Amino acid sequence: MAAIIEGGVELIFCNKAEALEWGQCKTLNEAIDSMRQFSERFVITLGDEGAVTGDGFQLHWIEAQPVVAVNTNGAGDM
């Protein structure tokens, strides 16, 4: 992965599965440590568990908000 983004990037945005794959990690904490090597800022979405974001100084854990799906048609990004 390092060769692809030599020098780092401004922001990494991914889901939990992608974060674990990123650093070939088994735990979310390992993935976070791996991401910090390439970017001070990142967001990892965790589905119904919310999200975690790093701002270069600290981690922020964001709780998911319960919702009722009205229409599940589409790419899932709405």
N, C-alpha and C positions, 0 to 999 in steps of 0.2 A: 504494500500500500504506500509506503514512504516514497517510492520513486514517482508515483502518480501525482503526489501533492507536495513535492519538495519545496520547502520554505514555508509551509503551513497555509491555512486558509482562514478567512474571517469568521465563518460560521459553518458548523456541521449540523444538519437536520436529518434525523432518521427515526425509525421505530426501534423497539427493543431487539427484535431479531436481527436487524441490520447492524445495530450497535455491537451485538455479540459477535457477529460475523466479522465486523471491522477489525477487531483486535484478536480474532480467534480466541475469544474468551468464554468462560463458563458462567461468570457472574456479571451482573450489571455494574458492580463497583470496579471490576477489572476493566470492563469496557469504557467506563468513564475515565479511568486513569489512562487508558490507551488513547482516547480522543484528545485528552489534554496535551498530549505530545504534539498534536498537529494544529490545535485551535484553542484559544482561550474561551471561546463562546461556542456553545452547542445546545441543542434541544433533542431530547429523546422522548418520543411519545410512548406511552405505556398502556394504551387501550383503556379499559375500564379502571385502570389504576392511576390514570392521570398522565403526568409528564414530569420529567426532571430537566432542569436547565442549569447550565453553568455560565457565569458571567465574567470569568477570569479571576474572581475573588472568592466566591462561595457557590454552593449548590442551592437551588430553589426547587423544592418538591411541590408540585401543583396537583391538588386533588381533582379527580374527574367529577363532572357535574352529571347527575342522572338525567336522562332524556327519554322521551318516548318517540320511537321512530315513526314518522308519518309516511315516508316514501323512501324505500331503500334502493330505488332504481338509480343507476349512475355509477360513477367511478369511486364513490365512497369519500370524496373530498369535500362534500358540501355539508 
